[in-house]
Amino acid sequence: MNIKEAASRLGISARAIRFYEEKGLILPAKQSNNGYRTYTENDIWRLQTIAALREIGMSLQDITHALGEIDQGNQQRLEEYLELQQAVMYAQWIELKRMMDTTQRMIDLNRQDGPLDVSHLHDLADSARRLREARQNWHDRWNYDTQAAIHDQRVQAASRVSTGQANSEGRHHSDTPSPISDEIEVSHPHHNADRDHSTPDDSNDTVQSSFYLYHNYDEALEQTAHWISPALGEKGLDIGTGTGNLAGKLLQHGADMTAIDQSREMLRRCRTKYPEMHVKLGNFLALPFADHSFDFVVSSFAFHHLSPDQQLLALQEMQRVLTSRGRIGLTDLMFVDATHRDSYIQQAETTGHEEQLSALRERHFPLLGELCGWLEQQGYVTKHVRHNELLHTLLAVPLR
C-alpha cells in the first residue's frame, strides 16, 4: 500500500510516517519505476508498535532500542524498557499528586479567617520545590550494574569474616568506630591502644578493620524476615533488592514477593535465582505500584543511599503502597542519634581514615531515633535491634 493508505489504516498522518522514516525507525521499500514508497504488512506492524510506544511517552531513542530488542526476539530487554517507561510515568503521577496536594493546602490557608500571611504560601512552595529536586537528583553513583556479578560473593565473604570475629571475640557488636568499606579486608593505622585488635608496630599500631559494609549480613536479613513473619500469600515488596537475598528469605516464608531495583544487572541475577519472584525496575522515590498494593515493605542496605530529603520521600512512598495494616522492615546502617554520629565522625577524622570519611560523605546513614520518631508520628509502633556499631534492623507496625 502507499503512504496515504498506510496513514488511513493506522489513523496517523502521512507526515508522522515520514518523520519515523527520517529517524530510521522504518525502512519501506521504494518502487523502482517512480521511487514511491510501498508499505508491507510488516511495515504496518512496525508503525503500530512505534505508535503504541509513543502513546505511553517513550522517547524516540528508547523506541529505537526497543525495536532492536523486538527484532532480536529479546522479550526480557523489551520488558525492561517498558518498565522503565512505567517508572517514569509513576514519577510524573506522584509529582502531579504532590503538586495537587500543595495547591489544596494553599487554598485551605487562603480560606482561614483573618489576613493571609503569604509567607506560608512561600514556605509551601519552597518545600514542594525542595522535595521535587530531591526526587529528581538521585543517581547511582556506585554503578551497581558493574557490581552485580560479585555482589553475592562479596556479602557472603564479609559475613563470614564478621561471624569468625564474633565467634573469636564472643560478641557480635563492635565497641569502637571502624572503617566502612565495600571490600572484604582493609588495613589502616590506628592509635587507640585499648582497641581489641591492635597489633604493636615500630611506628604505630596497625589493625585489621572489624567492620565492613556487610558485617552481620545474614544475621540482619534473618532478623528482618523473622520480624516480618509473613502469612502465607501475603504480598511483600523489597526495595533496592539487589540480587534478591532478603526477598528470597521472605519468599521461603510463603510471601508473594515483588522485588525492585534500579540496577538491571542486579535484577537479572535476582530473576535467575528466584524465577517465581515478581521483579521490576524501580526505586524508592517513585514506586511503580498503585496505592495499597502490599501487606509489608522491606529494604536492606539501600536506604542509606538516599539523602535526608529523599529518605522522607521514600518513607512516604512506602506508606502509599502499603495497606492500612501494612508494616515496614528496614535493615541498614544507622547512627543511634546525633551524638553517636558526631562522635563517630570525630573518631574517623582523628584517626585519619580516608576510606571511612569518604564513605560517610557518600552515604547518608539515618538517625535511628529520628526515623522511629517520624514513624511513630505517623501512627506506627516501632522496635529495633542492633547488630554491630552501625547496623540495625527496625520494624514499624501501624497501631490502627
MOPE-V830079 format. One record per helix or strand of 2 or more residues. SS is the DSSP state (h for helix, s for strand). FROM is the first residue (numbers start at 1). TO is the last residue. Records with the same first field share a line. If there is no record, write none. Layout:
SS = FROM-TO / FROM-TO
This chain:
h = 3-10 / 14-22 / 41-55 / 60-71 / 75-110 / 118-136 / 144-169 / 217-228 / 245-252 / 264-273 / 303-305 / 308-321 / 338-351 / 354-362 / 368-377
s = 29-30 / 37-38 / 187-190 / 205-208 / 235-239 / 256-261 / 278-281 / 294-300 / 322-333 / 380-386 / 391-398
